[in-house]
Amino acid sequence: MTGPAPGRVAQTLGFRLAFWYAAIFTVSVLLIAVIAYALLARSLSGRDHDLIRVKLADYAARFDSAGVAGVSRAVVAEQASGSEDQVFVRLVGSNAEILLTSMPASWGSYALEQLGGGEGWRIVPARGAPVRLEVATQRLVDGTILQVGRTTLERERFLRDVRALLSALLAIVVVVGLVGGGALTWQAFRPVRELLDTLRHITHTGRLDARVPVGGQGDVLSELGRVSNAMLARIELLVTGMRNALDAVAHDLRTPLARLRGRAEQALLAPPDEDRFREALEDTVEEADRVSSLLTTLMDISEAEAGTMQLRREPAEAARVLQETIDLYEDLADARGVQLAMEPPATGLTVNADYPRLRQALANVVDNAVKYTPAGGNVTVRAESRHGAVAFVVRDTGPGIPDNQRGRIWERLYRGEAGEKERGLGLGLSLVRAVVEAHGGRAEVESSPGQGSTFTLLFPT
């Protein structure tokens, strides 16, 4: 059973993100609207209650000064003025007799029998309408009950308009949230889509040089693009290294295998001779060792270039590395008539490196210098501190390297004109550069024809 296509998964995820963005956005706006509506309703209710209290105090004062007639005149004057702040007024005598009742006709009919005669606030429902009459009651000095109230009709009308407006705004918010969420999600997923497109391109074409476009935002998706590009570059390097290694093996195994076959055929075709057989076996073992060395070196170079070489870094004294290298090649130098010398490095100069690999790289450079320096020449080695790194410098008085060959000496199996006279694999300097770069350093060469060569291996401390 196959899983969902990457495009469909991305689209589903994008839809979910857009939906949740719109939902959170809508809920947030709705919550703000509810809070604002509640505060508005509370404010309007407080305003009406304050008005009722003011009117209650005013009518109580008028009753104290002029009795029922004074209250009646005030009510008539208020109705004649057409004020929007009209109120319900009722006076109830001590014997429950209704002395005065006044209510604007536009308010409708209310169940006033529910008011009762107690003091405080009362709520009276309207007959056949979803509004209420809010009434404040006060007992006056002579026992008369003064009741002043105000309907919620105007307040409810205003709040109904507010609710309609908020509903319309909420609908707009939902649409904007969905559209905005979709647009933002589409834009946010652009690096993911570009990554998918790049991977599809690589899958369809087999080309590993494709890279994901990366912006400079510095967010997690941009970092994903950068890491993906680094991974693709690493894969490309590994595949290229494998191809080059296979090409190099196929190219360089032909000669030793041809020698093995030729020597074996000669021994088989010749008359039986124990000495000839022994000589053929010795040549076979020598060629087998050469093939084994070739394969081992190619494996080391490929691992180093791919970044998979296992390095056990530890502090190593530069003087010790130089001395062991001198001891290793001193006899070869004497046999060739070459003066091999070491310049003592600064006291306490150390490098943090894999000791066997460090010695292997330095030994290959010294081996080349001794081989290509004519009799009577000199080879000197030294170590020095250079800009936070330890530089191992090997200088010879050999024939030097022509300008057109200097950039190619680090290539696998490349052997210049001088190298053709010496037996070798053509992999020494390739291994040197690979090992040095695996340590995070670099290998350099300065040379001119007839002026000798200076190789420098820089290892970070």
C-alpha positions, -999 to +999 in steps of 0.1 A: +000+000+000+014+034-010+011+064+012-004+098+001+015+118-024+038+145-009+018+173-027-015+161-012+001+159+023+014+194+019-019+207+007-038+189+036-014+204+061-017+238+045-055+236+047-053+226+083-030+255+092-052+279+073-083+266+090-067+269+125-054+303+117-089+315+106-105+298+136-082+313+161-085+347+144-123+345+144-125+333+180-102+361+191-123+387+173-155+372+186-142+372+222-133+409+218-167+416+204-185+398+232-165+417+258-171+450+241-208+443+238-210+433+275-192+465+285-215+486+263-247+470+277-234+475+312-226+511+305-261+518+290-277+500+320-257+521+344-267+552+326-304+544+329-300+535+365-282+568+373-310+587+355-336+568+375-318+576+408-316+613+399-353+615+389-362+596+421-344+621+443-359+651+423-395+638+426-390+630+463-379+666+469-409+679+450-433+657+470-418+669+502-423+706+492-456+705+472-471+671+477-487+651+449-495+683+429-458+693+428-449+659+414-478+661+389-467+695+376-431+682+372-443+652+352-465+673+329-436+697+323-413+669+315-437+653+290-444+687+274-407+693+269-404+661+247-372+651+266-358+617+257-351+610+293-387+606+303-394+581+331-423+562+346-436+578+379-461+564+403-472+575+438-489+549+461-505+561+493-501+545+526-534+527+522-523+513+488-543+539+469-527+549+436-522+587+438-504+593+405-493+572+375-474+585+345-459+565+316-452+575+280-477+558+257-449+547+233-435+523+259-463+498+257-481+480+285-464+465+316-476+443+344-475+470+371-493+448+396-460+430+401-443+461+415-455+456+451-448+481+478-414+473+490-383+495+486-354+489+462-352+478+426-380+460+407-381+445+372-414+444+355-418+425+322-437+441+292-469+425+280-460+407+247-426+423+242-391+412+252-384+444+271-385+453+308-394+482+331-367+488+357-382+506+387-366+521+418-389+525+449-385+548+479-408+552+509-413+589+517-417+605+551-455+602+553-455+566+542-462+573+505-443+551+481-426+569+452-418+546+422-396+559+393-386+537+364-374+535+328-380+510+301-353+490+284-370+495+250-345+521+236-316+503+251-327+470+235-332+487+201-297+502+203-281+469+214-300+450+186-285+473+161-251+468+177-256+430+175-265+432+138-234+453+131-212+429+151-227+399+132-219+416+099-184+424+110-179+388+123-189+375+089-163+397+073-137+386+098-144+350+090-139+356+053-108+377+058-095+351+082-099+323+057-085+342+028-057+357+049-049+323+065-048+306+031-026+334+017-002+333+046-001+295+047+006+294+009+034+319+014+048+302+045+049+268+027+067+282-003+101+269+009+086+235+015+071+234-020+105+245-035+121+217-015+096+192-029+101+205-064+139+202-061+136+166-048+112+157-076+136+172-101+165+151-087+143+120-086+133+124-122+166+135-137+191+119-114+211+151-113+224+160-078+235+195-086+200+210-081+196+232-049+167+246-030+163+284-033+170+299+002+160+333+013+177+354+040+148+354+065+166+332+090+135+313+101+132+276+105+120+270+069+150+289+056+172+268+078+155+237+065+164+248+030+200+254+040+203+221+057+187+204+027+212+220+004+241+209+026+227+174+026+224+174-012+259+187-015+272+160+008+253+133-012+266+147-044+302+147-030+297+111-019+283+099-052+310+118-071+337+104-049+323+069-054+323+074-092+358+088-092+370+061-070+355+034-092+370+051-123+404+054-106+403+018-095+392+006-130+420+027-146+448+018-123+441-019-117+446-027-154+484-024-152+490-046-121+464-071-132+480-073-166+514-079-150+500-106-127+484-124-157+515-120-179+539-132-152+516-162-145+513-171-182+550-169-187+556-192-157+530-217-170+542-217-206+579-221-197+594-254-189+591-264-152+617-245-131+614-240-094+635-208-095+613-194-123+581-203-104+595-187-072+604-155-090+569-154-106+552-158-072+574-131-058+564-107-086+527-117-080+529-110-043+545-076-051+518-067-076+491-079-051+506-056-025+505-028-049+469-034-057+460-036-020+479-004-013+460+013-042+426+002-029+434+012+007+446+047-004+416+052-026+393+042+003+411+067+026+409+095+001+372+088-005+364+087+032+383+120+038+367+138+009+332+126+020+338+137+056+334+101+069+370+095+079+371+086+116+396+109+133+408+104+168+421+139+176+446+143+204+473+169+212+505+159+193+539+176+197+551+190+164+587+181+172+578+145+177+560+143+144+590+159+126+616+137+142+597+104+135+593+115+099+631+123+096+639+089+112+616+072+087+632+087+056+668+093+067+681+060+052+663+067+019+677+102+018+713+089+024+709+063-003+699+090-028+726+114-017+700+140-004+706+160+028+674+156+050+673+180+080+648+194+105+646+228+119+635+226+155+600+240+161+591+264+189+590+248+223+556+234+233+542+237+198+513+212+196+485+204+172+452+187+179+450+160+152+447+123+145+484+113+151+487+084+126+469+104+099+490+135+106+522+115+103+509+098+071+503+131+054+536+146+064+554+113+054+539+114+019+551+149+013+586+142+026+587+109+005+579+130-026+605+156-018+633+130-012+624+111-044+623+141-067+654+159-053+685+151-072+717+139-054+735+167-036+702+185-029+686+194+004+652+187+020+643+206+051+612+202+073+600+226+100+569+234+120+557+269+130+527+287+145+507+306+118+475+325+125+460+300+150+472+270+131+503+248+130+521+248+097+543+219+087+566+231+059+586+208+036+611+225+013+632+208-013+657+218-039+643+196-066+634+205-102+602+223-091+567+221-107+558+237-140+530+263-139+507+241-160+510+212-136+510+229-102+472+229-100+469+193-109+493+176-086+465+171-060+444+151-085+441+114-081+464+093-102+480+124-117+517+121-123+538+149-138+567+145-161+591+141-131+568+115-115+568+093-146+604+084-138+595+072-102+574+041-094+543+051-075+505+051-074+500+088-081+478+091-050+502+105-024+494+142-027+457+134-032+457+116+002+477+144+018+452+171+008+422+149+018+436+142+052+445+178+059+411+190+048+394+163+069+411+180+099+397+214+088+430+226+074+445+231+040+474+221+019+494+246-002+524+245-026+548+271-039+571+261-067+589+273-098+608+253-124+644+250-113+637+266-079+625+237-059+591+233-041+577+243-007+547+223+006+528+236+036+503+216+056+482+238+079+464+220+108+441+240+131+453+239+167 
